[in-house]
Amino acid sequence: MENLASISIRIVGVVSIGLAIAGYWYTYAYYQAMSMEPYDPEIPHFKEAYLVMIVVCLLFYTALAAFGAQFLMMIINYKNLFYVLLVAEILYFLSLGFLWRLENQELAMSIGAATGVANGGLVFQAVTGFIIWAPLVMQWASKRVLQ
């Protein structure tokens, strides 16, 4: 059982790094595309909202890659922070919906417009179900390895 647990932790590590790379790639590709297009003057704060969101996403991807590297080396001391990271990503993504409802319509519209293009790299984690299965696997496997 310990061998299966170790393999499971390393799989979470590999997938974490892969998802971080996918997020970086998405962010880079869209940033390149967005820098070629002029910004719509009817959405005055789009650029600022977009840049703030990609910085937040890049921080998430960097943390995800760091956890992935640790899991590959079987360092699981900070697995609880990994769980916090995944919860923070979910709360961040959900909180954007509230920002779309700001009274300042120009700002709300800018945040809404930037949400899709800036945060698309996080969708890889949702589509793969990573945010659900990875914590479950880590919890199960870490108990087996630590016994």
N, C-alpha and C positions, 0 to 999 in steps of 0.2 A: 504494500500500500504506500510505503514511503516513496518508492520510485515513481509511482503514478502521481503522487502529490508533487514531487519535485518537477516532473515533466509538466504538470498543469501550471505550476507557478511560472515556469519558463515560457509556456505558451502565452500566458497573460503578458509576460514581458515582451515577447516578440510582437504580439498584436498591438500592445501599447505603443511600441516604437513605430510600427507600421502605420497606425492611425495618426500618430504625431507627424510622420513624414507626409501622409496624405493631406493632413491639415495645412502643413507648411506649403505643400505643392499648390493646393487650392488657393491659399491666400496669395501666394506669389503670382499665380496665373491671373487671378482676378485683379490684383493690384496693377499688373502690367496692362491688362485690358482697360481698366478704369483710368489709368494715366494717359491713355491715348484719346479717350473721349472727353469732350468738354462737359463740364458739369452743368446740369439744368438750372438756369437761374430761378426757376419756379420752386426749386427745393434748395433754399439758401444755405442751410447748415448740413447738407448731405456730406460734404467732404470731411468736416470735423467729426461728425457722428461715425462715418465710415472708418476714419483713422483711429478713433478711440476704440471702436469695436475690434479692429484687427489687432491692435496692441493687446487687448484683453485675450483674444483668441491665441495669439502667439505665446503669451504667458502660459495659457492652458496647455498648449502643445509642448512647450518646453518642459513643464512639470510632468506631463504624461510620458515624455521620452525619458526623463530622469528616473521616474519610477520603473519604467520598462527596463532600463539598464540595470537598476538594482535587482529587479526580479530575475533577470537573466543570470546574475551573479549569486542568486539565492539569498539576497539580503532582503529580509521581509520585516525588519524592525519598524518600518514606517508605513506598514500597510494601512493603518487607520488614517493616515494623512492622504493616502491614495483614495480611500473612500470619501474623505472630505473633498478632495479635488473633483470627484465625479458628481457629488451633490452640489458643489459650487457651480459646476458647468450647467447642471440642470436648472438651478435657481437663477443663474445669469440669463439663460435662454428664456425662461418663463418671465423674468422681470421685464424683458424688452417689450412684451405685450402691454404691460402697464404704462410704459413710457410712450407708447403710441397714443395714449389717451390724455396726454398733457394738455393743459389749457392753451398753451402757446402752440397754435396749430402749425406754424412754420417748423418749429422744433420737432413736434410730434410726427409730422409728415416726413421730415428729414430722417429721423430715427427709423421710422417704418420702412422707408425706401432703402436705407443702408443695411437693415437687418438681414435681408436675404443674401445679399452679395458678400457681406462681411463675415457672416457666421456659417457659411456653407460648409466649411471644413469640419465643424462640430457635428454635422449631420452624419458623417461617416460612422461616428460612434453610436448614434441612435439607430441607423439602418442596420448595422451589424448586431445590434442588441448588446453591445459591449457594456454599456452602462448598467445593464441588468445582470448579465452572466459573469462578468469579470469579478465583481465583488463577491458573488456567491462562490465562485471557484477559489478565489483567494482565501476566503474564510474557511472553506472545507480543507483546502490543501495546507494552509498554514497550521491548522490544528494537527494534521497528520505528521507534518515535518517536525513540529515542536515536541511531539510526544516521545 
